[in-house]
């Protein structure tokens, strides 16, 4: 299936949403609708909204009627809107779950009722695998944290939205699928991500802070690769009814060594400081992307050092 017509991206003013919109405008002949409450705005200072093919709808996904109006006539819907960032989730666990559960239901209902949607992509999270996830496949058991621990409200609600989206496929034949991104980074990232924090502080020569002893292990995926993955699930019929890990298992290292790499590549004089983080954390997160490779032809192209250099250069020019 080729992408055409009118594409709706909820959370479209965010880092990944705006990056996807930019690629769609460059490579596909379509109209793009960005729905966002602008709580985090990666569009600011950019030129995306200058395009006559882009429409910004300032709306919250909890606004059922606003969502239904935005979905009208859309051929593809990528649902990314969510409360993001560990600190924000822990401060607002109720809102986190409300936006995920009620917001996703609003978007799904609107997309289903519209009758024009050919592909619905639910954006989930690698957090659904819990604290320890080594080469996890989509079919591996989800090991979520204890009930009452605010950290896991995001993961629990996102796992529920996956079930909801795929249930629409199973029960109604709706062309839905789900994507689980693993630690995405790149230029124009906004929010609380580790690489964003490390680069900004390294370029300023400030202390780079790492939680606890920095031994947590992550696999990092450059923004261009996740966009490739999203385009594939939009275009490949094999994606319908499936969930996919999208990440780069080759770009794996500890958080401490990530901070060292950022400081080295930025040619910074910053030092690393260990700070206590007494809350639940993900200790190990490495994806298996074999299913996406097999069904979609997905292959991450940008290795960690190349991605970090591109990202550092963008932040350096911005300053």
C-alpha positions in Angstrom: 0.0 0.0 0.0 1.4 3.4 -0.9 1.0 6.4 1.4 -1.3 9.0 -0.1 -4.2 11.2 0.7 -4.2 12.6 4.2 -2.1 11.4 7.1 -2.9 12.3 10.7 -0.2 12.3 13.3 -1.4 12.7 16.9 1.4 14.1 19.0 2.6 15.6 15.7 4.4 18.5 17.3 6.7 16.1 19.2 10.2 15.0 18.3 9.2 11.8 16.4 6.0 13.1 15.0 7.5 16.3 13.5 10.4 14.2 12.1 7.9 11.8 10.5 6.0 14.8 9.0 9.2 16.2 7.5 10.0 12.9 5.8 6.4 12.5 4.5 6.5 15.9 2.9 9.9 15.2 1.3 9.3 11.6 0.1 5.5 11.2 -0.3 2.7 13.0 -2.1 0.2 13.5 0.8 -1.4 16.0 3.1 -0.3 15.9 6.8 -2.4 16.9 9.7 -0.6 17.4 13.1 -2.8 17.1 16.1 -1.1 18.3 19.4 -1.8 20.3 22.5 1.7 21.8 22.1 2.8 20.9 25.6 6.1 19.9 24.0 6.7 21.7 20.7 9.5 20.5 18.4 7.9 22.7 15.7 9.0 25.9 17.3 11.7 27.6 15.2 11.3 25.2 12.3 9.7 25.6 8.9 7.4 22.6 8.8 4.2 24.7 9.2 5.2 26.8 6.3 4.2 24.0 3.9 0.8 24.3 2.4 0.5 20.6 2.8 0.6 20.7 6.6 -2.3 21.6 8.9 -1.8 22.0 12.7 -4.8 21.2 14.8 -4.2 22.4 18.4 -6.2 19.9 20.3 -5.8 17.3 23.1 -6.6 13.6 22.4 -8.9 13.7 25.4 -11.1 16.1 23.4 -13.3 13.5 21.7 -15.1 15.8 19.3 -11.9 17.6 18.4 -10.3 14.3 17.5 -13.2 13.2 15.4 -13.1 16.4 13.4 -9.3 16.0 12.8 -9.7 12.4 11.6 -12.3 13.2 9.0 -11.0 12.2 5.5 -7.7 10.8 6.8 -6.3 7.7 5.0 -3.6 6.9 7.6 -3.5 7.6 11.4 -0.3 7.4 13.4 -1.2 7.8 17.1 1.8 9.1 19.1 0.2 11.4 21.6 1.1 10.5 25.2 2.5 11.8 28.4 6.2 11.2 28.0 9.4 11.4 30.1 10.0 9.4 33.3 9.9 12.5 35.6 6.7 13.7 34.1 5.0 10.3 34.3 6.0 10.0 38.0 4.5 13.4 38.8 1.3 12.8 36.9 0.5 9.0 36.9 -3.3 9.6 36.6 -3.0 11.9 33.6 -0.5 9.5 32.1 -3.0 6.7 32.1 -6.0 8.8 31.2 -4.2 10.2 28.1 -3.1 6.7 27.0 -6.3 4.8 27.7 -9.1 7.4 27.0 -7.1 9.3 24.4 -6.3 6.1 22.4 -9.9 5.0 22.6 -11.0 8.4 21.2 -8.6 8.2 18.3 -9.4 4.6 17.5 -13.1 5.2 17.6 -12.8 8.2 15.4 -10.6 6.4 12.9 -12.9 3.4 12.8 -16.0 5.4 12.3 -14.4 7.6 9.6 -14.5 4.7 7.2 -11.5 6.1 5.2 -8.6 4.9 7.3 -6.4 2.3 5.6 -3.8 2.0 8.3 -3.8 2.8 12.0 -0.4 2.8 13.9 -0.5 2.7 17.7 2.7 4.0 19.1 3.6 1.9 22.2 6.9 1.7 24.1 9.8 -0.6 25.0 8.8 0.1 28.6 6.3 -2.7 28.3 9.2 -5.2 28.8 9.9 -3.9 32.3 13.2 -3.7 34.1 15.1 -6.5 32.3 14.8 -7.0 28.6 17.6 -8.8 26.7 17.0 -9.4 23.0 13.3 -9.4 23.7 11.0 -10.4 20.9 7.4 -9.2 20.4 6.1 -12.5 21.8 8.1 -12.5 25.0 6.3 -12.2 28.3 5.9 -8.7 29.6 7.5 -8.3 33.0 6.0 -5.1 34.4 6.8 -3.6 37.8 4.8 -3.6 41.0 1.3 -2.1 41.2 1.5 1.3 42.9 5.0 2.1 41.5 4.4 5.3 39.4 7.2 4.5 36.9 5.1 1.6 35.4 1.8 3.5 34.9 3.1 4.5 31.5 4.1 1.0 30.5 0.9 -0.6 31.8 -1.3 1.9 29.9 0.7 1.5 26.7 0.4 -2.2 26.8 -3.3 -1.8 27.2 -3.4 0.5 24.1 -1.6 -2.2 22.1 -4.3 -4.7 23.1 -7.0 -2.2 22.3 -5.7 -1.4 18.8 -5.0 -5.0 17.9 -8.4 -6.0 19.3 -10.0 -3.6 16.8 -8.2 -5.6 14.1 -9.2 -9.0 15.4 -12.9 -8.1 16.1 -13.7 -5.7 13.3 -10.9 -6.3 10.7 -9.7 -2.7 11.3 -6.2 -2.3 9.7 -4.3 -1.6 13.0 -0.8 -2.4 14.1 1.6 -1.3 16.9 5.2 -0.1 17.1 7.4 -0.4 20.1 10.3 2.2 19.8 13.5 1.5 21.7 15.3 4.7 23.0 15.0 7.1 20.0 17.4 10.1 19.7 18.4 12.7 17.2 18.3 16.3 16.2 15.4 18.4 17.5 14.7 16.1 20.4 12.7 17.8 23.2 12.0 16.6 26.7 13.9 14.5 29.2 15.9 12.0 27.2 19.4 11.1 28.4 21.1 11.9 25.1 19.4 15.3 25.0 20.5 16.0 28.5 24.1 14.8 28.0 24.6 16.8 24.8 23.2 20.0 26.0 25.3 19.9 29.2 28.4 18.7 27.4 28.3 21.5 24.8 27.9 24.0 27.7 30.8 22.5 29.6 28.5 21.7 32.5 28.5 18.6 34.7 26.9 15.6 33.1 24.7 13.8 35.6 24.2 10.0 35.5 21.7 8.1 37.7 23.3 5.8 40.3 26.4 4.1 39.0 25.5 4.4 35.3 25.6 0.6 34.7 22.1 0.6 33.1 22.3 -0.8 29.6 20.3 0.6 26.6 20.2 0.2 22.8 19.9 3.6 21.1 18.1 4.1 17.8 18.6 7.2 15.6 15.6 9.1 14.5 16.0 8.3 10.8 15.8 4.6 11.5 12.5 4.8 13.5 11.0 6.9 10.7 12.0 4.2 8.2 10.2 1.6 10.4 7.1 3.7 10.6 6.9 4.2 6.9 7.3 0.4 6.5 4.4 -0.4 8.8 2.3 2.2 6.9 3.1 0.6 3.5 3.5 -3.1 4.1 0.3 -5.2 4.3 2.2 -7.7 6.5 2.2 -5.1 9.3 -1.6 -5.3 9.8 -2.6 -7.0 13.1 1.0 -7.1 14.4 3.3 -5.4 16.9 6.9 -4.6 16.1 10.0 -3.8 18.0 11.9 -0.9 16.2 15.4 -0.2 17.5 19.0 -0.8 16.9 20.5 -3.6 19.0 24.0 -2.9 17.6 24.1 0.5 19.3 24.2 -0.9 22.9 26.2 0.4 25.8 25.9 1.5 29.5 24.6 4.9 30.4 27.9 5.8 31.9 29.7 5.0 28.7 27.1 6.8 26.7 27.9 9.9 28.7 31.6 9.4 28.1 31.0 9.0 24.3 29.0 12.2 24.2 31.7 14.2 26.1 34.4 12.7 23.8 32.5 13.4 20.5 31.5 16.9 21.6 35.2 17.6 22.5 33.9 18.8 25.9 35.6 19.4 29.2 32.5 18.3 31.1 32.9 15.8 34.0 30.5 13.0 34.9 28.7 13.1 38.3 26.8 10.2 39.7 23.5 11.2 41.3 21.3 9.0 43.5 18.0 7.9 41.7 16.0 6.0 44.4 13.1 5.1 42.0 12.5 2.1 39.8 14.6 2.0 36.7 15.2 -0.1 33.6 18.4 -2.0 34.1 18.7 -3.7 30.7 16.9 -3.0 27.4 18.0 -4.6 24.1 15.5 -5.4 21.4 15.3 -8.3 18.9 14.1 -6.7 15.6 14.0 -10.0 13.7 10.2 -9.8 13.2 10.4 -6.3 11.7 13.4 -7.5 9.5 11.5 -10.5 8.3 8.0 -9.1 7.7 8.9 -5.5 6.8 12.4 -5.5 5.6 13.5 -3.2 8.4 17.2 -2.7 9.1 18.7 0.1 11.2 21.3 2.0 9.2 22.8 4.6 11.5 25.2 3.4 14.1 25.6 5.1 17.5 28.7 7.2 16.8 27.3 8.6 13.5 24.0 9.4 15.1 25.6 11.1 18.1 27.8 13.2 15.8 24.8 14.3 13.7 22.9 15.2 16.8 25.8 17.0 18.5 26.3 19.1 15.4 22.6 20.0 15.3 22.7 21.2 18.9 26.0 23.1 18.3 24.5 25.0 15.3 21.4 25.7 17.3 23.4 27.4 20.0 
